[in-house]
Amino acid sequence: MLSFPGLMKNHKKNRKKDQVDEPADTFEFSPQDIILKDDAYHGSQGLQFTEWWYFDAALNDEYSIQFSARILSGLNLSFLFVRFDIYKEGHLVVHKRKMHLLKDVEISKEKPFIKTAERTIMKGYIDEKTGNLIYDISFQIDDVAAELQFIGTTKGWKGKHEAEDWWVVTLPRALVSGTITLAAQTITVQGSGYHDHNWNVKIFALRNIGWYWGKIYSDRTAITWANIIRTTVKVQPLLVMNTIHNSYINVSPKNLHFTATEISEENGKMIPHVFSLDAQTDTIALQVTMKTVDIHHVKIFPLMDYWRYHVKCTGSVRINSETESIDNLFIAEFLKFR
């Protein structure tokens, strides 16, 4: 379950005496295997929808990056927004974005492929020799550029949320190499990365308060977690654990406990700055504390707020009889619709 001690305290002051807190939602996320086409463009039957591809990576010399391509469609108009952020030691160094009319973009419904007038910005394919899933990312706006390759080391998975939107985590963990360019300096980089894709996200998602998301790596695992906040007292937690060059394990919500504390004001809103994640099953034991290093805030339309965290994660994970330590900086996020 998910708890917010500070936020819940304020909420309970306004509750009726006979109101009872609801437990975590009975809906349970159920991941399944993917094929390459799952990461292609899907579109939606809805009149208004959004679909996006997200990549991030932790790189050498304490750099980290985020790249995304997001489609927004409504009122008979569709746009592609391409965004690229570079961080140093968790602090934002540069932010670039560009908008394209979707009718001017070549985008495939058969494979992961997006090409603007300037370049192919995303191409996903399976290496015929190794069988590895590979993504090439190419980006340039003004004096900021990136040429990055993501090579998957874990098995991807997908699942449908209760609002009928799909989430595919194509690369729970990947090896990343290439170059980033800023201020006329090109830097050779390597590290570890992540890629996911959401589609058929419609206005129904706004019924939720928002969600938390993050991922954590140990030497041989990739742990992807999220909490969809349905109401101030009802949540949908999930956690999927991958092992490198192996499969994945879905952890039931009843075996998860996520706590958000040290709540204080950021950008006019009260948000947490420390998180604790605990998962316990017959074969898995996970205990992690996440402390905020820095936060990058983005306003999405008048009412929505997005905070991208860099969090220092410390703890341990045990699978069967083998235990590994966790001690590194990772990206997490909090999206608040209202």
Secondary structure, 3 states (H helix, E strand, C coil): CEECHHHHHHHHHCCCCCCCCCCCCCCCCCCEECCHHHHCCCCCCCCCEEEEEEEEEEEHHHEEEEEEEEEEEECCEEEEEEEEEEEECCEEEEEEEEEEEHHHCEECCCCCEEECCCCEEEEEEECCCCCCEEEEEEEEECCEEEEEEEEECCCCEEEECCCCCEEEEEEEEEEEEEEEEECCEEEEEEEEEEEEEEEEEEHHHHHCCEEEEEEEECCCEEEEEEEEECCCCCEEEEEEEEECCCCEEEECHHHEEEEEECCEEECCEEECCEEEEEEECCCEEEEEEEEEEEEEEEEECCCEEEEEEEEEEEEEEEECCEEEEEEEEEEEEEEECC
